[in-house]
Amino acid sequence: SWLVARMFTHPIRRLTEAAAAIAAGDVNTRVAVTTSDEIGALAGAFNAMTDELVDLAGHEAERTSQLQISNRRLRENESRIRAILEHAADGIMQIDDQGRILGYNEAVHRTFGRSDATLIGTTITDFVLPVESSDDLELDADDPVAVLNVAVQHGHSGLQAWVIQEDGSRVPVLMTVSRIDDGPVHSYTALVRDISE
């Protein structure tokens, strides 16, 4: 009876030891398949499962490496774009669908003559007054979305406007606006060029 018990418990103990080794991180552990009965089939299935885990771990490590490379490149591109935007001569603003200013570059500070506290979250019409022209008769100069949409319609020729600085002085600008649609949400990017010269 001792020999019969040993015949059953020894292979099960090997499986248990192998499972413990794999759980501890040693995925190269294999169980010797010495019989063709159910215990041998279980050992073979255990080894196949371990091989699959090793393959999955290898694929995951490769994917992780590729993601790290992609993320690094994305950060580098973002830094380059930020540097370009910050050193652009023209003011560049990101505006939401209600006409509120979400972000801008350094040139907007120069052109608008205003601080962060007076720009972020305010509407474009708080500082920009469109110049009346014959094709803008329907323009409501107090409605930021209307002003932005008229500027979008002007395309590359831009919408002439006045920027009212914090001290009350006016700077003539040419405002070119693009509408960015992202499904049901949209926003605007505005390029503001000082044309006082």
N, CA, C and O of each residue as an XYZ file, in Angstrom:
788
protein
N       0.823     -1.199      0.000
C       0.000      0.000      0.000
C       0.864      1.259      0.000
O       0.513      2.290     -0.573
N       2.048      1.123      0.689
C       2.947      2.279      0.719
C       3.444      2.586     -0.684
O       3.494      3.754     -1.069
N       3.814      1.567     -1.460
C       4.292      1.772     -2.833
C       3.202      2.343     -3.730
O       3.463      3.226     -4.546
N       1.991      1.843     -3.580
C       0.874      2.342     -4.398
C       0.613      3.801     -4.059
O       0.415      4.614     -4.962
N       0.609      4.154     -2.766
C       0.382      5.543     -2.355
C       1.484      6.436     -2.894
O       1.229      7.557     -3.335
N       2.729      5.926     -2.855
C       3.864      6.705     -3.353
C       3.755      6.925     -4.845
O       4.134      7.986     -5.340
N       3.235      5.927     -5.587
C       3.068      6.061     -7.038
C       2.105      7.208     -7.360
O       2.261      7.876     -8.382
N       1.123      7.438     -6.507
C       0.155      8.509     -6.772
C       0.609      9.849     -6.197
O       0.426     10.890     -6.829
N       1.186      9.829     -5.026
C       1.532     11.091     -4.365
C       2.791     11.731     -4.927
O       2.881     12.958     -4.958
N       3.770     10.944     -5.375
C       5.010     11.510     -5.891
C       4.767     12.401     -7.115
O       5.261     13.529     -7.123
N       4.032     11.963     -8.154
C       3.766     12.857     -9.292
C       2.941     14.085     -8.902
O       3.157     15.172     -9.438
N       1.998     13.917     -7.971
C       1.183     15.055     -7.541
C       2.052     16.070     -6.788
O       1.875     17.280     -6.930
N       3.001     15.551     -5.977
C       3.928     16.441     -5.271
C       4.786     17.210     -6.262
O       5.039     18.396     -6.055
N       5.251     16.556     -7.355
C       6.048     17.240     -8.380
C       5.233     18.362     -9.046
O       5.748     19.451     -9.299
N       3.954     18.074     -9.322
C       3.079     19.101     -9.899
C       2.909     20.283     -8.934
O       2.951     21.445     -9.340
N       2.718     19.964     -7.665
C       2.546     21.011     -6.658
C       3.806     21.855     -6.531
O       3.723     23.080     -6.447
N       4.980     21.213     -6.517
C       6.246     21.940     -6.417
C       6.462     22.827     -7.642
O       6.921     23.963     -7.525
N       6.121     22.287     -8.831
C       6.267     23.077    -10.053
C       5.330     24.282    -10.037
O       5.727     25.382    -10.422
N       4.076     24.079     -9.590
C       3.123     25.189     -9.508
C       3.623     26.253     -8.542
O       3.493     27.446     -8.815
N       4.193     25.835     -7.417
C       4.733     26.787     -6.442
C       5.914     27.560     -7.022
O       6.043     28.762     -6.791
N       6.788     26.867     -7.786
C       7.941     27.531     -8.400
C       7.481     28.577     -9.427
O       8.041     29.670     -9.507
N       6.454     28.223    -10.208
C       5.936     29.170    -11.207
C       5.283     30.354    -10.511
O       5.455     31.499    -10.930
N       4.537     30.083     -9.451
C       3.912     31.166     -8.694
C       4.958     32.103     -8.106
O       4.696     33.292     -7.930
N       6.147     31.574     -7.800
C       7.237     32.379     -7.254
C       8.002     33.131     -8.338
O       8.893     33.923     -8.031
N       7.656     32.887     -9.625
C       8.289     33.635    -10.709
C       9.173     32.832    -11.623
O       9.666     33.370    -12.613
N       9.397     31.563    -11.335
C      10.247     30.725    -12.183
C       9.384     30.060    -13.262
O       8.947     28.921    -13.101
N       9.143     30.785    -14.367
C       8.259     30.269    -15.416
C       8.948     29.227    -16.306
O       8.315     28.685    -17.212
N      10.202     28.947    -16.070
C      10.904     27.923    -16.856
C      10.768     26.529    -16.241
O      11.304     25.562    -16.781
N      10.061     26.421    -15.126
C       9.867     25.128    -14.455
C       8.977     24.231    -15.302
O       7.939     24.667    -15.800
N       9.386     22.976    -15.462
C       8.596     21.980    -16.189
C       8.446     20.746    -15.310
O       9.266     20.478    -14.432
N       7.367     19.999    -15.575
C       7.115     18.757    -14.846
C       7.448     17.614    -15.788
O       7.022     17.609    -16.943
N       8.216     16.636    -15.293
C       8.559     15.461    -16.111
C       7.309     14.613    -16.315
O       6.613     14.275    -15.357
N       7.034     14.274    -17.573
C       5.891     13.413    -17.901
C       6.435     11.989    -17.974
O       7.084     11.604    -18.947
N       6.153     11.209    -16.915
C       6.723      9.854    -16.840
C       5.699      8.763    -17.096
O       6.072      7.606    -17.292
N       4.419      9.103    -17.100
C       3.378      8.094    -17.310
C       2.416      8.579    -18.385
O       2.413      9.754    -18.753
N       1.598      7.652    -18.881
C       0.622      8.021    -19.897
C      -0.800      8.011    -19.337
O      -1.769      8.061    -20.095
N      -0.923      7.947    -18.019
C      -2.240      7.950    -17.393
C      -2.705      9.391    -17.172
O      -2.154     10.326    -17.753
N      -3.733      9.560    -16.319
C      -4.295     10.873    -16.073
C      -3.271     11.827    -15.471
O      -3.266     13.015    -15.794
N      -2.410     11.319    -14.605
C      -1.395     12.185    -13.991
C      -0.388     12.639    -15.046
O       0.044     13.792    -15.028
N      -0.013     11.755    -15.956
C       0.883     12.143    -17.048
C       0.221     13.165    -17.965
O       0.874     14.107    -18.415
N      -1.111     12.983    -18.255
C      -1.842     13.949    -19.076
C      -1.910     15.293    -18.368
O      -1.774     16.338    -19.004
N      -2.120     15.272    -17.046
C      -2.153     16.499    -16.262
C      -0.794     17.200    -16.302
O      -0.734     18.423    -16.434
N       0.293     16.440    -16.190
C       1.640     17.025    -16.254
C       1.893     17.633    -17.621
O       2.468     18.717    -17.720
N       1.464     16.939    -18.692
C       1.627     17.475    -20.053
C       0.834     18.761    -20.244
O       1.332     19.717    -20.839
N      -0.417     18.788    -19.735
C      -1.248     19.990    -19.838
C      -0.642     21.136    -19.030
O      -0.696     22.295    -19.443
N      -0.060     20.798    -17.866
C       0.582     21.795    -17.029
C       1.759     22.426    -17.768
O       1.923     23.646    -17.745
N       2.578     21.605    -18.423
C       3.731     22.112    -19.187
C       3.268     22.974    -20.363
O       3.874     24.007    -20.650
N       2.184     22.549    -21.052
C       1.665     23.333    -22.176
C       1.164     24.687    -21.700
O       1.385     25.704    -22.358
N       0.478     24.698    -20.539
C      -0.012     25.944    -19.975
C       1.159     26.874    -19.615
O       1.095     28.082    -19.843
N       2.216     26.298    -19.056
C       3.389     27.090    -18.695
C       4.058     27.673    -19.941
O       4.471     28.833    -19.940
N       4.163     26.871    -20.999
C       4.730     27.372    -22.263
C       3.911     28.539    -22.810
O       4.463     29.524    -23.300
N       2.583     28.413    -22.719
C       1.699     29.490    -23.193
C       1.895     30.758    -22.372
O       1.897     31.861    -22.917
N       2.060     30.599    -21.057
C       2.321     31.760    -20.198
C       3.628     32.447    -20.559
O       3.712     33.675    -20.567
N       4.653     31.645    -20.860
C       5.947     32.206    -21.261
C       5.796     32.993    -22.556
O       6.331     34.094    -22.687
N       5.053     32.417    -23.528
C       4.827     33.121    -24.802
C       4.072     34.427    -24.578
O       4.427     35.463    -25.140
N       3.024     34.371    -23.751
C       2.245     35.573    -23.466
C       3.097     36.633    -22.772
O       2.992     37.822    -23.074
N       3.934     36.194    -21.846
C       4.808     37.135    -21.139
C       5.779     37.789    -22.114
O       6.062     38.982    -22.009
N       6.291     37.004    -23.065
C       7.201     37.558    -24.072
C       6.503     38.579    -24.954
O       7.059     39.637    -25.246
N       5.268     38.260    -25.384
C       4.504     39.198    -26.213
C       4.167     40.464    -25.427
O       4.222     41.573    -25.959
N       3.819     40.282    -24.164
C       3.478     41.431    -23.328
C       4.699     42.322    -23.111
O       4.584     43.548    -23.134
N       5.857     41.717    -22.902
C       7.087     42.495    -22.724
C       7.414     43.265    -24.005
O       7.844     44.417    -23.947
N       7.208     42.628    -25.160
C       7.463     43.296    -26.439
C       6.484     44.459    -26.627
O       6.878     45.548    -27.043
N       5.207     44.220    -26.317
C       4.203     45.278    -26.433
C       4.498     46.426    -25.484
O       4.354     47.592    -25.850
N       4.905     46.103    -24.284
C       5.248     47.137    -23.309
C       6.414     47.974    -23.807
O       6.410     49.198    -23.672
N       7.412     47.314    -24.382
C       8.561     48.025    -24.927
C       8.142     48.945    -26.070
O       8.598     50.085    -26.156
N       7.272     48.444    -26.944
C       6.795     49.271    -28.061
C       5.982     50.460    -27.558
O       6.101     51.564    -28.091
N       5.155     50.240    -26.533
C       4.380     51.336    -25.962
C       5.283     52.381    -25.315
O       5.022     53.581    -25.413
N       6.333     51.928    -24.661
C       7.264     52.872    -24.041
C       7.953     53.721    -25.100
O       8.136     54.925    -24.915
N       8.337     53.094    -26.214
C       8.965     53.834    -27.319
C       7.974     54.832    -27.905
O       8.320     55.987    -28.152
N       6.727     54.378    -28.128
C       5.697     55.275    -28.685
C       5.419     56.438    -27.745
O       5.283     57.576    -28.193
N       5.333     56.164    -26.450
C       5.086     57.232    -25.480
C       6.235     58.226    -25.432
O       6.012     59.431    -25.312
N       7.464     57.726    -25.526
C       8.627     58.620    -25.529
C       8.588     59.522    -26.758
O       8.827     60.725    -26.656
N       8.284     58.937    -27.929
C       8.200     59.728    -29.166
C       7.079     60.755    -29.086
O       7.227     61.886    -29.550
N       5.961     60.356    -28.494
C       4.836     61.272    -28.334
C       5.215     62.446    -27.442
O       4.885     63.591    -27.750
N       5.903     62.170    -26.344
C       6.361     63.249    -25.456
C       7.334     64.173    -26.172
O       7.270     65.392    -26.013
N       8.253     63.585    -26.978
C       9.206     64.399    -27.724
C       8.478     65.282    -28.738
O       8.788     66.467    -28.863
N       7.509     64.708    -29.463
C       6.746     65.491    -30.432
C       5.953     66.588    -29.742
O       5.873     67.713    -30.236
N       5.371     66.258    -28.601
C       4.604     67.251    -27.842
C       5.511     68.393    -27.409
O       5.111     69.556    -27.466
N       6.717     68.078    -26.982
C       7.662     69.119    -26.574
C       8.049     70.000    -27.753
O       8.144     71.220    -27.617
N       8.273     69.380    -28.916
C       8.609     70.161    -30.115
C       7.459     71.079    -30.512
O       7.666     72.254    -30.811
N       6.247     70.532    -30.510
C       5.086     71.341    -30.887
C       4.889     72.480    -29.903
O       4.603     73.608    -30.305
N       5.040     72.191    -28.613
C       4.900     73.241    -27.601
C       5.944     74.335    -27.814
O       5.631     75.519    -27.693
N       7.179     73.950    -28.131
C       8.232     74.939    -28.373
C       7.913     75.789    -29.600
O       8.117     77.003    -29.589
N       7.413     75.153    -30.653
C       7.043     75.898    -31.864
C       5.931     76.885    -31.561
O       6.000     78.049    -31.956
N       4.892     76.414    -30.852
C       3.762     77.288    -30.537
C       4.173     78.450    -29.645
O       3.735     79.582    -29.846
N       5.016     78.164    -28.657
C       5.424     79.220    -27.734
C       6.293     80.280    -28.399
O       6.307     81.428    -27.954
N       7.017     79.919    -29.454
C       7.895     80.873    -30.117
C       7.300     81.436    -31.394
O       7.973     82.167    -32.120
N       6.040     81.103    -31.681
C       5.377     81.636    -32.871
C       5.143     83.134    -32.694
O       4.869     83.605    -31.590
N       5.253     83.867    -33.788
C       5.037     85.312    -33.740
C       3.558     85.649    -33.585
O       3.208     86.681    -33.013
N       2.690     84.776    -34.096
C       1.247     85.013    -34.019
C       0.664     84.362    -32.780
O       1.168     83.351    -32.291
N      -0.402     84.959    -32.283
C      -1.105     84.400    -31.142
C      -1.923     83.193    -31.575
O      -2.596     83.230    -32.605
N      -1.866     82.133    -30.795
C      -2.621     80.913    -31.086
C      -3.426     80.572    -29.850
O      -2.888     80.462    -28.748
N      -4.747     80.403    -30.052
C      -5.630     80.112    -28.926
C      -6.455     78.863    -29.198
O      -6.837     78.583    -30.334
N      -6.717     78.132    -28.143
C      -7.658     77.015    -28.189
C      -8.914     77.505    -27.487
O      -8.855     78.015    -26.369
N     -10.069     77.341    -28.167
C     -11.328     77.896    -27.682
C     -12.382     76.791    -27.698
O     -12.442     76.001    -28.640
N     -13.209     76.733    -26.660
C     -14.224     75.679    -26.609
C     -15.454     76.062    -27.437
O     -15.482     77.122    -28.064
N     -16.467     75.195    -27.435
C     -17.649     75.410    -28.285
C     -18.539     76.547    -27.798
O     -19.486     76.923    -28.489
N     -18.254     77.100    -26.627
C     -18.997     78.257    -26.118
C     -18.231     79.560    -26.319
O     -18.697     80.628    -25.923
N     -17.050     79.468    -26.939
C     -16.239     80.662    -27.179
C     -15.315     81.014    -26.034
O     -14.728     82.096    -26.025
N     -15.169     80.103    -25.047
C     -14.280     80.359    -23.911
C     -12.847     79.958    -24.253
O     -12.613     78.935    -24.897
N     -11.908     80.767    -23.819
C     -10.491     80.520    -24.084
C      -9.992     79.437    -23.137
O     -10.103     79.566    -21.917
N      -9.439     78.367    -23.709
C      -8.930     77.241    -22.920
C      -7.415     77.281    -22.773
O      -6.883     76.860    -21.746
N      -6.725     77.773    -23.773
C      -5.264     77.816    -23.748
C      -4.755     78.724    -24.848
O      -5.480     79.044    -25.790
N      -3.505     79.136    -24.723
C      -2.930     80.072    -25.695
C      -1.414     80.078    -25.566
O      -0.858     79.536    -24.610
N      -0.762     80.690    -26.526
C       0.696     80.777    -26.477
C       1.132     82.164    -25.989
O       0.294     83.015    -25.691
N       2.424     82.377    -25.911
C       2.992     83.611    -25.366
C       2.637     84.834    -26.215
O       2.492     85.933    -25.678
N       2.497     84.657    -27.531
C       2.183     85.791    -28.403
C       0.817     86.393    -28.076
O       0.595     87.581    -28.308
N      -0.097     85.590    -27.541
C      -1.405     86.118    -27.137
C      -1.213     87.112    -25.994
O      -1.887     88.142    -25.955
N      -0.302     86.818    -25.061
C      -0.008     87.759    -23.974
C       0.415     89.109    -24.538
O      -0.063     90.154    -24.099
N       1.319     89.075    -25.518
C       1.822     90.327    -26.098
C       0.714     91.079    -26.821
O       0.552     92.285    -26.633
N      -0.048     90.372    -27.645
C      -1.084     91.024    -28.441
C      -2.243     91.503    -27.572
O      -2.742     92.612    -27.758
N      -2.672     90.670    -26.624
C      -3.822     91.023    -25.796
C      -3.437     91.914    -24.618
O      -4.288     92.597    -24.047
N      -2.141     91.905    -24.251
C      -1.701     92.727    -23.129
C      -2.436     92.402    -21.845
O      -2.805     93.293    -21.080
N      -2.647     91.092    -21.616
C      -3.417     90.664    -20.446
C      -2.710     89.524    -19.724
O      -1.831     88.863    -20.277
N      -3.117     89.309    -18.468
C      -2.541     88.241    -17.651
C      -3.361     86.962    -17.804
O      -4.455     86.980    -18.368
N      -2.818     85.848    -17.295
C      -3.518     84.562    -17.323
C      -4.895     84.661    -16.675
O      -5.870     84.106    -17.181
N      -4.964     85.365    -15.564
C      -6.219     85.440    -14.810
C      -7.331     86.105    -15.604
O      -8.508     85.820    -15.384
N      -6.964     86.993    -16.531
C      -7.991     87.690    -17.309
C      -8.233     87.038    -18.665
O      -9.025     87.552    -19.454
N      -7.575     85.925    -18.954
C      -7.772     85.263    -20.251
C      -8.465     83.908    -20.135
O      -9.496     83.681    -20.769
N      -7.905     83.009    -19.332
C      -8.435     81.641    -19.253
C      -9.877     81.652    -18.743
O     -10.178     82.237    -17.703
N     -10.755     80.998    -19.491
C     -12.150     80.858    -19.092
C     -13.051     81.991    -19.539
O     -14.274     81.881    -19.449
N     -12.462     83.084    -20.021
C     -13.290     84.180    -20.518
C     -13.595     83.933    -21.991
O     -12.939     83.116    -22.638
N     -14.587     84.638    -22.518
C     -14.955     84.419    -23.918
C     -14.147     85.321    -24.828
O     -13.615     86.348    -24.408
N     -14.068     84.921    -26.059
C     -13.294     85.652    -27.056
C     -13.835     87.070    -27.233
O     -13.068     87.990    -27.517
N     -15.150     87.260    -27.069
C     -15.736     88.586    -27.270
C     -15.488     89.529    -26.100
O     -15.837     90.707    -26.179
N     -14.888     89.033    -25.008
C     -14.508     89.928    -23.912
C     -13.347     90.829    -24.322
O     -13.132     91.879    -23.717
N     -12.594     90.421    -25.349
C     -11.390     91.164    -25.732
C     -11.314     91.463    -27.225
O     -10.512     92.293    -27.653
N     -12.153     90.785    -28.024
C     -12.067     90.938    -29.472
C     -13.354     91.561    -29.983
O     -14.449     91.076    -29.698
N     -13.212     92.643    -30.743
C     -14.348     93.337    -31.327
C     -14.186     93.298    -32.845
O     -13.288     93.947    -33.380
N     -15.032     92.554    -33.546
C     -14.909     92.475    -35.001
C     -15.140     93.833    -35.654
O     -15.950     94.634    -35.190
N     -14.414     94.071    -36.736
C     -14.598     95.288    -37.523
C     -15.804     95.051    -38.420
O     -15.861     94.042    -39.123
N     -16.770     95.971    -38.406
C     -17.967     95.809    -39.237
C     -17.581     95.877    -40.713
O     -16.768     96.708    -41.119
N     -18.171     94.996    -41.501
C     -17.985     95.041    -42.948
C     -19.283     94.625    -43.605
O     -20.156     94.065    -42.943
N     -19.426     94.884    -44.882
C     -20.689     94.672    -45.574
C     -21.145     93.222    -45.549
O     -22.350     92.969    -45.521
N     -20.240     92.272    -45.558
C     -20.657     90.872    -45.562
C     -20.860     90.312    -44.157
O     -21.174     89.131    -44.006
N     -20.685     91.148    -43.117
C     -20.874     90.698    -41.732
C     -22.050     91.412    -41.057
O     -22.081     91.515    -39.831
N     -23.012     91.902    -41.835
C     -24.088     92.685    -41.256
C     -24.878     91.913    -40.208
O     -25.418     92.512    -39.279
N     -24.953     90.582    -40.346
C     -25.705     89.759    -39.394
C     -24.869     89.374    -38.179
O     -25.348     88.645    -37.311
N     -23.660     89.838    -38.104
C     -22.760     89.440    -37.025
C     -23.169     90.079    -35.707
O     -23.276     91.301    -35.605
N     -23.399     89.238    -34.692
C     -23.659     89.714    -33.339
C     -22.320     89.736    -32.617
O     -21.808     88.691    -32.216
N     -21.756     90.920    -32.453
C     -20.403     91.069    -31.897
C     -20.327     90.654    -30.432
O     -19.228     90.504    -29.898
N     -21.483     90.464    -29.760
C     -21.472     90.040    -28.362
C     -21.579     88.524    -28.208
O     -21.406     88.002    -27.107
N     -21.859     87.819    -29.290
C     -22.017     86.366    -29.258
C     -20.700     85.722    -29.698
O     -20.359     85.767    -30.880
N     -19.951     85.119    -28.753
C     -18.634     84.584    -29.121
C     -18.701     83.491    -30.188
O     -17.827     83.421    -31.052
N     -19.721     82.640    -30.140
C     -19.839     81.561    -31.125
C     -20.119     82.141    -32.508
O     -19.583     81.658    -33.506
N     -20.963     83.183    -32.570
C     -21.244     83.835    -33.852
C     -19.975     84.443    -34.436
O     -19.709     84.312    -35.631
N     -19.196     85.107    -33.592
C     -17.938     85.712    -34.058
C     -16.995     84.632    -34.587
O     -16.394     84.793    -35.648
N     -16.870     83.538    -33.849
C     -15.989     82.455    -34.277
C     -16.470     81.844    -35.586
O     -15.659     81.568    -36.470
N     -17.772     81.629    -35.725
C     -18.296     81.029    -36.950
C     -18.134     81.944    -38.155
O     -17.874     81.470    -39.261
N     -18.285     83.259    -37.955
C     -18.043     84.199    -39.051
C     -16.567     84.151    -39.446
O     -16.237     84.182    -40.632
N     -15.683     84.075    -38.453
C     -14.247     83.987    -38.750
C     -13.934     82.697    -39.505
O     -13.104     82.695    -40.415
N     -14.601     81.592    -39.128
C     -14.405     80.327    -39.845
C     -14.828     80.501    -41.298
O     -14.137     80.020    -42.195
N     -15.955     81.181    -41.553
C     -16.443     81.403    -42.916
C     -15.482     82.256    -43.736
O     -15.394     82.092    -44.953
N     -14.765     83.160    -43.084
C     -13.794     83.998    -43.796
C     -12.583     83.192    -44.279
O     -11.835     83.639    -45.149
N     -12.405     82.012    -43.709
C     -11.322     81.128    -44.147
C      -9.954     81.738    -43.938
O      -9.696     82.381    -42.920
N      -9.064     81.531    -44.923
C      -7.671     81.993    -44.804
C      -7.530     83.503    -44.887
O      -6.520     84.054    -44.449
N      -8.528     84.183    -45.444
C      -8.430     85.648    -45.526
C      -8.579     86.283    -44.150
O      -8.102     87.396    -43.928
N      -9.237     85.586    -43.222
C      -9.329     86.039    -41.842
C     -10.383     87.107    -41.615
O     -10.904     87.700    -42.559
N     -10.682     87.337    -40.364
C     -11.653     88.333    -39.928
C     -10.885     89.465    -39.263
O     -10.129     89.239    -38.319
N     -11.080     90.688    -39.759
C     -10.415     91.831    -39.137
C     -11.148     92.189    -37.856
O     -12.378     92.221    -37.809
N     -10.370     92.456    -36.826
C     -10.965     92.766    -35.529
C     -10.031     93.659    -34.730
O      -8.878     93.878    -35.101
N     -10.555     94.161    -33.637
C      -9.759     94.907    -32.671
C      -9.597     94.051    -31.429
O     -10.560     93.448    -30.954
N      -8.387     93.995    -30.905
C      -8.160     93.394    -29.592
C      -8.101     94.549    -28.605
O      -7.317     95.484    -28.768
N      -8.936     94.470    -27.587
C      -8.965     95.517    -26.572
C      -8.061     95.077    -25.426
O      -8.355     94.114    -24.718
N      -6.953     95.803    -25.256
C      -5.993     95.446    -24.221
C      -6.492     95.880    -22.851
O      -7.480     96.605    -22.737
N      -5.800     95.428    -21.816
C      -6.222     95.688    -20.438
C      -6.275     97.177    -20.130
O      -7.107     97.616    -19.336
N      -5.387     97.965    -20.755
C      -5.387     99.418    -20.507
C      -6.405    100.159    -21.375
O      -6.489    101.386    -21.322
N      -7.183     99.412    -22.179
C      -8.220    100.019    -23.002
C      -7.789    100.328    -24.424
O      -8.629    100.631    -25.272
N      -6.481    100.256    -24.702
C      -6.022    100.540    -26.064
C      -6.425     99.414    -27.004
O      -6.641     98.278    -26.581
N      -6.524     99.750    -28.288
C      -6.954     98.775    -29.294
C      -5.803     98.425    -30.226
O      -5.026     99.286    -30.638
N      -5.714     97.128    -30.550
C      -4.702     96.640    -31.486
C      -5.446     95.978    -32.647
O      -6.245     95.069    -32.422
N      -5.196     96.419    -33.887
C      -5.862     95.773    -35.018
C      -5.248     94.392    -35.276
O      -4.027     94.239    -35.305
N      -6.117     93.392    -35.462
C      -5.645     92.030    -35.689
C      -6.408     91.407    -36.851
O      -7.487     91.859    -37.234
N      -5.821     90.378    -37.383
C      -6.479     89.519    -38.359
C      -6.638     88.172    -37.673
O      -5.652     87.556    -37.268
N      -7.878     87.715    -37.543
C      -8.157     86.485    -36.810
C      -8.604     85.406    -37.789
O      -9.614     85.553    -38.476
N      -7.833     84.317    -37.840
C      -8.161     83.170    -38.669
C      -8.552     82.034    -37.730
O      -7.806     81.685    -36.815
N      -9.732     81.462    -37.971
C     -10.263     80.461    -37.040
C     -10.579     79.175    -37.791
O     -11.136     79.201    -38.888
N     -10.217     78.056    -37.187
C     -10.568     76.727    -37.701
C     -11.464     76.047    -36.683
O     -11.219     76.120    -35.479
N     -12.499     75.390    -37.171
C     -13.388     74.619    -36.292
C     -12.919     73.175    -36.328
O     -12.679     72.619    -37.400
N     -12.791     72.570    -35.158
C     -12.338     71.189    -35.042
C     -13.504     70.365    -34.522
O     -13.944     70.550    -33.387
N     -14.006     69.451    -35.355
C     -15.117     68.588    -34.957
C     -14.582     67.250    -34.490
O     -13.793     66.602    -35.178
N     -15.024     66.848    -33.311
C     -14.659     65.550    -32.751
C     -15.944     64.872    -32.313
O     -16.301     64.892    -31.135
N     -16.641     64.267    -33.279
C     -17.947     63.668    -32.998
C     -18.934     64.773    -32.670
O     -19.025     65.756    -33.405
N     -19.671     64.630    -31.583
C     -20.662     65.649    -31.230
C     -20.034     66.903    -30.608
O     -20.702     67.929    -30.476
N     -18.772     66.825    -30.233
C     -18.086     67.941    -29.583
C     -17.255     68.686    -30.619
O     -16.663     68.073    -31.507
N     -17.213     69.995    -30.504
C     -16.333     70.757    -31.381
C     -15.628     71.842    -30.578
O     -16.052     72.211    -29.482
N     -14.555     72.334    -31.147
C     -13.787     73.415    -30.535
C     -13.201     74.239    -31.673
O     -13.397     73.928    -32.848
N     -12.490     75.281    -31.311
C     -11.916     76.180    -32.302
C     -10.443     76.410    -32.003
O     -10.016     76.397    -30.848
N      -9.684     76.618    -33.053
C      -8.314     77.092    -32.919
C      -8.245     78.426    -33.649
O      -8.591     78.523    -34.827
N      -7.793     79.449    -32.934
C      -7.748     80.789    -33.517
C      -6.308     81.252    -33.632
O      -5.519     81.124    -32.696
N      -5.981     81.790    -34.791
C      -4.682     82.400    -35.039
C      -4.924     83.908    -35.083
O      -5.702     84.384    -35.910
N      -4.268     84.660    -34.205
C      -4.475     86.111    -34.118
C      -3.175     86.805    -34.488
O      -2.160     86.655    -33.807
N      -3.218     87.570    -35.579
C      -2.019     88.250    -36.067
C      -2.158     89.756    -35.857
O      -3.133     90.366    -36.296
N      -1.188     90.340    -35.191
C      -1.155     91.792    -35.007
C      -0.838     92.431    -36.355
O       0.229     92.189    -36.919
N      -1.766     93.250    -36.878
C      -1.555     93.887    -38.185
C      -1.413     95.396    -38.042
O      -1.637     96.138    -38.999
N      -1.039     95.853    -36.846
C      -0.934     97.302    -36.622
C       0.103     97.951    -37.521
O      -0.075     99.105    -37.910
N       1.175     97.258    -37.864
C       2.177     97.858    -38.754
C       1.616     98.072    -40.151
O       2.321     98.567    -41.030
